Amino acid sequence: SSSDIYEPMKLYFDKVVEVVRMVLSKLPAEVSAEISRTGIMVTGGTSKVPGMAEYLSHKDRLDMPVTVADAPELSAVIGAGAVCGNKDLLKTIKTSF
């Protein structure tokens, strides 16, 4: 049932809240305030879990708008494709193997 899935997912969502708060705390105040005002966009297949955006945006959690990307499960592939198609941007990415 959906209640069997809710508790493990809640732990994951709470970790997302923790990390977002940590990142916002390290940003300049004006940048953090702007992000808090305009909100964040979540991507990846997990962002399609019903209620995730509402859970994250709740006033007791992030207290900001949370939007799910269009085709969130494809976001990484679309982003990688955009980078590969831009030679100047590709040069700025460093990898070490």
Accessible surface in RSA format (square Angstrom, percent):
REM  Atomic radii and reference values for relative SASA: ProtOr
REM  Chains: A
REM  Algorithm: Lee & Richards
REM  Probe-radius: 1.40
REM  Slices: 20
REM RES _ NUM      All-atoms   Total-Side   Main-Chain    Non-polar    All polar
REM                ABS   REL    ABS   REL    ABS   REL    ABS   REL    ABS   REL
RES SER A   1   103.20  87.2  49.28  65.8  53.93 124.2  63.55 135.3  39.65  55.5
RES SER A   2    96.28  81.4  82.20 109.7  14.08  32.4  51.62 109.9  44.66  62.6
RES SER A   3    78.68  66.5  65.44  87.3  13.24  30.5  50.90 108.4  27.78  38.9
RES ASP A   4   102.40  71.7  83.75  83.4  18.65  44.1  30.69  72.2  71.71  71.5
RES ILE A   5   106.79  60.8 104.68  78.0   2.11   5.1 106.79  76.9   0.00   0.0
RES TYR A   6   107.84  50.3 103.63  59.0   4.21  11.0  87.71  65.9  20.13  24.8
RES GLU A   7   102.50  58.8 102.21  77.3   0.29   0.7  55.05 106.5  47.46  38.7
RES PRO A   8    78.96  57.5  69.46  63.3   9.50  34.5  71.64  59.1   7.32  45.5
RES MET A   9    39.73  20.6  39.73  26.3   0.00   0.0  11.56   9.8  28.17  37.3
RES LYS A  10    63.62  31.0  63.22  38.8   0.40   1.0  24.13  21.7  39.49  42.1
RES LEU A  11   131.88  73.4 124.25  88.9   7.63  19.2 124.92  87.7   6.96  18.7
RES TYR A  12   103.85  48.5  97.20  55.3   6.65  17.3  72.30  54.3  31.56  38.9
RES PHE A  13     9.18   4.6   9.18   5.7   0.00   0.0   9.18   5.6   0.00   0.0
RES ASP A  14    50.77  35.6  45.78  45.6   4.99  11.8  26.47  62.3  24.30  24.2
RES LYS A  15   112.89  55.1 110.65  67.9   2.23   5.3  75.75  68.2  37.14  39.6
RES VAL A  16    33.45  22.0  29.86  27.0   3.59   8.7  33.38  29.0   0.07   0.2
RES VAL A  17     8.25   5.4   8.25   7.5   0.00   0.0   8.25   7.2   0.00   0.0
RES GLU A  18    97.42  55.9  90.17  68.2   7.25  17.3  37.73  73.0  59.69  48.7
RES VAL A  19    66.66  43.9  66.14  59.9   0.52   1.2  66.66  57.9   0.00   0.0
RES VAL A  20    25.87  17.0  24.55  22.2   1.32   3.2  25.87  22.5   0.00   0.0
RES ARG A  21   119.09  50.0 113.82  58.0   5.27  12.6  47.12  64.4  71.97  43.6
RES MET A  22    87.82  45.5  81.97  54.2   5.85  13.9  79.43  67.5   8.39  11.1
RES VAL A  23    70.62  46.5  69.44  62.9   1.18   2.8  70.41  61.2   0.20   0.6
RES LEU A  24    21.45  11.9  19.63  14.0   1.82   4.6  19.65  13.8   1.80   4.8
RES SER A  25    90.40  76.4  50.13  66.9  40.26  92.8  50.42 107.4  39.97  56.0
RES LYS A  26   153.37  74.8 117.74  72.2  35.63  84.8  69.07  62.2  84.30  89.8
RES LEU A  27    58.51  32.6  46.55  33.3  11.96  30.1  46.98  33.0  11.54  31.0
RES PRO A  28    74.43  54.2  61.22  55.8  13.21  48.0  73.88  61.0   0.54   3.4
RES ALA A  29    81.25  74.7  65.68 101.4  15.57  35.4  72.05 101.5   9.20  24.4
RES GLU A  30   127.25  73.1 114.10  86.3  13.15  31.3  67.66 130.9  59.59  48.7
RES VAL A  31    62.39  41.1  58.95  53.4   3.44   8.3  62.39  54.2   0.00   0.0
RES SER A  32    21.93  18.5  21.93  29.3   0.00   0.0   7.18  15.3  14.75  20.7
RES ALA A  33    61.37  56.4  49.34  76.1  12.03  27.4  57.13  80.5   4.24  11.2
RES GLU A  34    81.91  47.0  79.77  60.3   2.14   5.1  43.89  84.9  38.02  31.0
RES ILE A  35    49.02  27.9  48.89  36.4   0.12   0.3  49.02  35.3   0.00   0.0
RES SER A  36    43.30  36.6  37.09  49.5   6.22  14.3  24.31  51.8  19.00  26.6
RES ARG A  37   162.65  68.3 139.45  71.1  23.19  55.2  76.08 104.0  86.56  52.5
RES THR A  38    74.68  53.1  47.03  47.7  27.65  65.9  41.82  56.2  32.85  49.7
RES GLY A  39    17.09  21.1   0.00   N/A  17.09  21.1   2.10   5.8  14.99  33.6
RES ILE A  40    38.07  21.7  27.92  20.8  10.15  24.5  35.92  25.9   2.15   5.8
RES MET A  41   118.60  61.4  91.42  60.5  27.19  64.7  68.22  58.0  50.38  66.8
RES VAL A  42    14.83   9.8  11.62  10.5   3.20   7.7  14.83  12.9   0.00   0.0
RES THR A  43    75.01  53.4  53.16  53.9  21.85  52.1  21.94  29.5  53.08  80.2
RES GLY A  44    28.82  35.5   0.00   N/A  28.82  35.5  28.59  78.5   0.23   0.5
RES GLY A  45    42.72  52.7   0.00   N/A  42.72  52.7  24.00  65.9  18.71  41.9
RES THR A  46    49.06  34.9  41.67  42.2   7.39  17.6  12.08  16.2  36.98  55.9
RES SER A  47     2.51   2.1   0.05   0.1   2.46   5.7   0.05   0.1   2.46   3.4
RES LYS A  48   119.30  58.2  95.43  58.6  23.87  56.8  61.18  55.1  58.12  61.9
RES VAL A  49    48.27  31.8  41.96  38.0   6.31  15.2  44.48  38.6   3.79  10.3
RES PRO A  50   129.53  94.4 101.67  92.7  27.86 101.3 112.50  92.9  17.03 105.9
RES GLY A  51    40.39  49.8   0.00   N/A  40.39  49.8  27.02  74.2  13.37  29.9
RES MET A  52     6.92   3.6   6.01   4.0   0.90   2.2   6.01   5.1   0.90   1.2
RES ALA A  53    15.42  14.2  13.52  20.9   1.90   4.3  13.83  19.5   1.59   4.2
RES GLU A  54   120.11  69.0 112.00  84.7   8.11  19.3  67.17 129.9  52.94  43.2
RES TYR A  55    23.92  11.2  17.77  10.1   6.15  16.0  21.15  15.9   2.77   3.4
RES LEU A  56     0.00   0.0   0.00   0.0   0.00   0.0   0.00   0.0   0.00   0.0
RES SER A  57    34.15  28.9  25.58  34.1   8.57  19.8   8.29  17.6  25.87  36.2
RES HIS A  58    75.71  41.4  67.95  47.2   7.76  19.9  49.50  51.0  26.21  30.5
RES LYS A  59   154.13  75.2 132.41  81.2  21.71  51.7  81.51  73.4  72.62  77.4
RES ASP A  60   100.97  70.7  78.03  77.7  22.94  54.2  28.21  66.4  72.76  72.6
RES ARG A  61    62.63  26.3  56.90  29.0   5.73  13.6   9.33  12.7  53.30  32.3
RES LEU A  62    14.54   8.1   0.90   0.6  13.65  34.3   2.24   1.6  12.30  33.1
RES ASP A  63    94.36  66.1  78.49  78.1  15.86  37.5  12.66  29.8  81.70  81.5
RES MET A  64    10.07   5.2   1.83   1.2   8.24  19.6   8.77   7.5   1.30   1.7
RES PRO A  65    67.53  49.2  57.61  52.5   9.93  36.1  66.90  55.2   0.63   3.9
RES VAL A  66    18.66  12.3   0.00   0.0  18.66  45.0   0.00   0.0  18.66  50.6
RES THR A  67    71.29  50.7  67.52  68.5   3.77   9.0  43.66  58.6  27.63  41.8
RES VAL A  68    52.98  34.9  37.34  33.8  15.64  37.7  37.34  32.4  15.64  42.4
RES ALA A  69    11.35  10.4   7.60  11.7   3.75   8.5   7.91  11.1   3.44   9.1
RES ASP A  70   139.67  97.8 118.76 118.2  20.91  49.4  41.69  98.1  97.98  97.7
RES ALA A  71    43.14  39.7  28.17  43.5  14.98  34.1  33.72  47.5   9.43  25.0
RES PRO A  72     8.49   6.2   7.53   6.9   0.96   3.5   7.53   6.2   0.96   6.0
RES GLU A  73    86.22  49.5  61.17  46.3  25.05  59.7  38.72  74.9  47.51  38.8
RES LEU A  74    86.00  47.9  86.00  61.5   0.00   0.0  86.00  60.4   0.00   0.0
RES SER A  75    30.12  25.5  19.21  25.6  10.91  25.1  18.68  39.8  11.44  16.0
RES ALA A  76    84.07  77.3  65.26 100.7  18.81  42.8  77.05 108.5   7.02  18.6
RES VAL A  77   106.07  69.8  99.85  90.4   6.22  15.0 102.83  89.3   3.24   8.8
RES ILE A  78   107.82  61.4  99.78  74.3   8.04  19.4 105.64  76.1   2.18   5.9
RES GLY A  79    32.61  40.2   0.00   N/A  32.61  40.2  31.86  87.4   0.74   1.7
RES ALA A  80    55.79  51.3  46.97  72.5   8.82  20.1  53.63  75.5   2.16   5.7
RES GLY A  81    44.31  54.6   0.00   N/A  44.31  54.6  33.85  92.9  10.46  23.4
RES ALA A  82    66.06  60.7  46.91  72.4  19.15  43.6  58.92  83.0   7.14  18.9
RES VAL A  83    33.04  21.7  33.04  29.9   0.00   0.0  33.04  28.7   0.00   0.0
RES CYS A  84    87.13  65.9  68.90  76.8  18.23  42.9  24.22  61.4  62.91  67.8
RES GLY A  85    70.16  86.5   0.00   N/A  70.16  86.5  35.72  98.0  34.45  77.2
RES ASN A  86    66.94  46.2  62.73  60.6   4.21  10.1  13.78  33.2  53.16  51.4
RES LYS A  87   162.47  79.3 157.23  96.5   5.24  12.5 100.79  90.7  61.67  65.7
RES ASP A  88   107.94  75.6 102.32 101.8   5.63  13.3  32.40  76.2  75.55  75.3
RES LEU A  89    79.97  44.5  76.57  54.8   3.40   8.5  79.43  55.8   0.54   1.5
RES LEU A  90    80.13  44.6  74.62  53.4   5.51  13.8  74.65  52.4   5.48  14.8
RES LYS A  91   162.76  79.4 131.10  80.4  31.66  75.4  90.45  81.4  72.32  77.0
RES THR A  92    95.58  68.0  68.74  69.7  26.84  64.0  70.02  94.0  25.56  38.6
RES ILE A  93    85.68  48.8  64.85  48.3  20.83  50.2  69.10  49.8  16.58  45.0
RES LYS A  94   190.40  92.9 159.33  97.8  31.07  74.0 107.13  96.4  83.26  88.7
RES THR A  95   101.74  72.4  66.38  67.3  35.36  84.3  48.71  65.4  53.03  80.2
RES SER A  96   109.88  92.9  79.65 106.3  30.22  69.6  50.22 106.9  59.66  83.6
RES PHE A  97   234.17 117.2 152.67  94.6  81.50 212.1 187.47 113.7  46.70 133.7
END  Absolute sums over single chains surface
CHAIN  1 A     7179.0       5796.5       1382.5       4617.3       2561.7
END  Absolute sums over all chains
TOTAL          7179.0       5796.5       1382.5       4617.3       2561.7
